[in-house]
Amino acid sequence: MTDAGKISEGSPYDVVVIGAGPVGENVADRARAAGLTTAVVESELVGGECSYWACMPSKALLRPVVARADARRVPGLSAAVQGPLDVGAVLAKRDEETSHWKDDGQVAWLESVGADVYRGTGRLTGPREVTVTAPDGTEHRLTARHAVAVSTGTRAVVPALPGIEEARPWTSREATSAKEVPGRLVVVGGGVVGVEMATAWQALGSQVTLLIRGGGLLPRMEPFAGELVAEALTEAGATIRTGVSVTALHRPAPDGPVTVDLDDGGRVEADEILFATGRAPRTDDLGLETVGLEPGSWLTVDDSCLVEGTDWLYAVGDVNHRALLTHQGKYQARIAGAAIAARAGETPLDTAPWGAHAATADHAAVPQVVFTDPEAASVGLTLAEAERAGHRVRAVDYDLASVAGSGLYADGYRGRARMIVDLDRDILLGVTFVGPGIGELLHSATVAVAGEVPVARLWHAVPAYPTISEVWLRLLETFRG
């Protein structure tokens, strides 16, 4: 790691990256691959939210849950896996996947690509200028010849409710790093974080109550996705209450239970409460005011991730509010890195849709897997989104349980598939799968949507038999009629 104290004030780099999560790491990698000198500033752990408090720990918690659920549906195996999960082993694997919240390996990787790493808080102090406040309070000013990339991500939003401070609620960070299983857990919010953590902790021994302000789970996906996940959670023992909001919290004893007041007059008591109610950009202490931008705001960018109104400032990943997913942020980083290199070399940019310097997938082909039981996966537009956008479309549905491969995968398989066909262009605008084991199906859908593969050509993509992928053929047959 670079010793920041040895860097003179005003040290010039071609690119300065603020935030060393997966997105910032990838911006740095692409800049270095183009021969640009690069500095990376990080105030917490190199590797970011995904590595330590989101993707990796949450999936480590969920993997044994889903594997056990799948095994329980297989004749000849189900009787052997009826017991409880080994909580200690699950949490130990989670800790291993987070490298025990140490970032030595991530730092070594950044150093291996030739980026200089600065520990501390990075703030803009003018155009192309970043001041780093190190943990010991010393300041170091870095300048960027070509670009500053902001990859600071987001933080969990906790509502300002009466009693919120004394209640000490969990956010996604506490939910993925907890050392013990709470006896009773209230989860507020029915989005991805809410349903995944409800799935994990219910299976690990908590009695989970989900409180949903709206009418169902996973509201950004096709309605049947949330319905199937809700059915499974209820069967697993969780309680789901829709159409309710939290009005106040009470936790008079620091180690005692928390009481949750609801707007319908009811109350719920739990040992812990998780708020999974949205994210806010980490831009409030970034120095945006020094370059004419509003502190605390999302940063609006073009398809090369260049912040509007500038020719040097990039916002990459969650902070630009385009697609709050690690893999999508890394995609943006590859696009932004290529754009920074092209502009530095005064090379013309290809910003046409699907061009080398345009993050078109952010609009048309965002994939996501929700690692619940059953899994829910989607890419592109839902039916409602396609119709709102003015497309002439048809939704084609198929029962995944009717595919030969699903019957072999599990007894009592339940699932559904939908593809959204653009009737004017004869391509797919979106695909959704819900069911056990469908997460790995999603990339085929992503290729079809991002590649704008004509439906007529999809007939020639023959699925292997007997796999769940045969649903592709069944969807096409249903479409043809």
C-alpha positions, 0 to 999 in steps of 0.5 A: 500500500502507498504510504500517503505521508510520502506523497507531496501535496498536489500529487498528480494522477491521470485518474483518481477514484473515490471508493474502493468497492467492486465498482471503484476497483474495476474503474481503477483496473480499466484505467491502469490497463489503458496505461493511466496512472491511478489513485484509489481512496477508501475510507472503510474496507477495500472491497466495499459493501458487496464483499463485507455486508451485502452480496457475499455474506448474504449469499453465504447465509442463503446457500445452505438454506436453499440447498436444504430446501432443494434436497428436501424435495428429492426422493431418497434424500429428503429423509436425511435432511429434515434436521435443523441447519448447523448455525455455527457452520453457516456463520463460520462460512459467512465469516470466511466469505467476508475474509473475517472483515479484513481487506488484505486480499483486496488491497493486494489485488489493487496493488497488483494492477498498479493502483495507489491506495490511499486510506482515508476520506476523500472529498472534492475540493475543486475541479479535478482535485481530491483531498484525502483526510487520513485516519491520523488527521493528516491531509493529502491533496491529489489532482487528476489530469483526466478524471475523478470517478466517484464510486462511493455507493449507498447507505441504508435508509432508516426512517426517522421514527419515534424511538428509533435510536433507542431501538438500535435497529438492524440495517442490511449490515447488521443483518448480514454480519450478526453473530447470533440468531435472534429468537424473533425478527421483524423485517420492515420492507418487502424488497430484495434485502427484506425477503432474502434476510427473512428467508435466511434468518427464518431458516436459521431459527428466527421467528420472522414477521415481515411488515410490508407497507404495500400489497406484496413482496418484490414490487419491482418484479412481475407480481407472480414473483412476489406471490410465489416467494410469499407462499414459500415464506409463509409455509416456512413459518414466517408471518407476512403482514401487508398494508401496514406501516411502523409508527413508533418503536420502544426498547426501554432496556438495551438488552430487552425486546423491541416493541413495534407500533403499527398504524393499524393499532397493532403491536409486534414484539421482537428481539431485533428489527431490520429496516430494509426500506431503501438506500441513499447515496453516499455523497453528503460528505463528498465536497460536491458543493465545491464543484457546483453540485448538491451534497447528498444528491444522486449524481446524474450521468450520461451513458458513459457515466460522465456527470452531467455538466462536467467533462472530468467527473464520473459517477459509477455504480449505485451513486448514479441511481441507474441500477443498484446492483454490484454486477451492473456497477462493475459493468458501468465501471468497464464502460466508464474506464473505457470512456476515460481512456478514450477521452484521455487519448482524444479518441472518438467515443462510441456512445451509440446504443450498445456501443463500447462507451455506452452503458445501454444495459442499464436501460434495457437489460438489467439482470437480477437474481433474488436468492430466496426459496424459490429463486426469482430472476429477471432481466429487462422490462416487466409487462407493466414497464413495457406497456408504460414505455409505449411498446406493443407487447405480449406477455407469454407465460408458462408453468415451470412445473410442466417442464420435464427437467423441473420434475426431475429437479424436485418433487412438487416443483412450483414455478413460472416463467414469462417472456415479454415479446415486442410485437413490432420488432420480434424481440424480447424486452424482458424475461422472468423466472421463478422457481427452485434452481432457476438463477443459472437460467437467467444469463440465457435470457440476458443474452437474448434481451441484450443481443436483441435476438429475433424470436425466429432465431431463438427457435434454433437455440435448442435446449438440452433435454431434460433440463429446466432450460426446456422452458425456452422451447415451451415459451416459444411454442406458447407464443406461436400457438 
